[in-house]
Amino acid sequence: MNDIFADGIRSIAVANGVARIELLQLRRGESKNKLDPEVTAVLLLPVAALKDFSNQLAGTLEKLDQAAKARSAEARGAAVESALENL
């Protein structure tokens, strides 16, 4: 199995029942100070699997959002506790 890192998606095209998702990586261009997007891989998925793939991504994003909200609430609680201790 090969791991593929992607900084983003360039495009998604559907043809003949297959979704083709072009994955981008940021690479140094001729100018060392600039990163240019470059297609580094194409993810091929049957259209039948695309809905499940999308649902799994959406579920993961929801979990990440909930975790971020929980961390934010914990940080606010700690700040309030610290402020009360300093009174």
C-alpha positions as a printed Julia matrix, in Angstrom:
87×3 Matrix{Float64}:
   0.0    0.0     0.0
   1.22   3.49   -0.82
   0.48   6.57    1.26
  -0.36   9.7    -0.7
  -0.29  13.17    0.82
  -2.41  15.89   -0.77
  -2.54  19.6    -0.02
  -5.79  19.85   -1.92
  -7.91  18.84   -4.88
  -7.53  20.38   -8.32
 -10.61  18.95   -9.96
 -13.19  16.18   -9.92
 -14.5   14.75  -13.17
 -16.95  11.92  -13.73
 -16.86   9.81  -16.89
 -18.01   6.29  -17.66
 -19.14   5.7   -14.08
 -15.77   6.64  -12.55
 -14.98   9.75  -10.5
 -11.48  11.05  -11.16
 -10.16  13.25   -8.35
  -6.92  15.07   -9.1
  -4.86  15.5    -5.91
  -2.46  18.43   -5.51
   0.75  18.9    -3.61
   2.5   22.21   -3.16
   5.98  22.04   -4.65
   8.79  24.56   -4.88
   8.79  26.2    -8.29
  11.68  27.89  -10.03
  11.48  30.63   -7.41
  12.51  29.13   -4.09
  10.15  31.54   -2.3
   7.01  30.29   -4.02
   5.08  27.04   -3.75
   3.21  25.97   -6.87
   0.37  23.43   -6.91
   1.16  20.28   -8.89
  -1.08  17.28   -9.61
   0.67  14.34   -7.97
  -1.97  11.61   -8.07
  -5.43  10.83   -9.35
  -7.89   9.03   -7.07
 -10.26   6.85   -9.1
 -13.57   5.88   -7.48
 -16.61   4.18   -8.92
 -19.53   6.61   -8.78
 -21.36   4.06   -6.63
 -18.65   4.45   -3.95
 -18.51   8.26   -4.18
 -21.53   8.84   -1.91
 -20.13   6.63    0.86
 -16.71   8.28    0.48
 -18.33  11.72    0.8
 -20.39  10.65    3.82
 -17.29   9.33    5.59
 -15.44  12.6     4.91
 -18.41  14.64    6.2
 -18.6   12.47    9.33
 -14.9   12.95   10.0
 -15.23  16.73    9.58
 -18.16  16.75   12.03
 -16.1   14.83   14.62
 -13.18  17.25   14.17
 -15.55  20.21   14.6
 -17.02  18.74   17.79
 -13.53  18.06   19.18
 -12.45  21.64   18.41
 -15.56  23.01   20.15
 -14.87  20.83   23.19
 -11.24  22.02   23.36
 -12.41  25.63   23.05
 -14.94  25.17   25.87
 -12.24  23.57   28.07
  -9.89  26.48   27.39
 -12.6   29.02   28.28
 -13.33  27.11   31.47
  -9.65  27.07   32.42
  -9.37  30.81   31.75
 -12.38  31.55   33.94
 -11.0   29.3    36.68
  -7.63  31.06   36.51
  -9.28  34.48   36.64
 -11.32  33.48   39.68
  -8.21  32.19   41.44
  -6.49  35.56   40.87
  -9.29  37.57   42.5
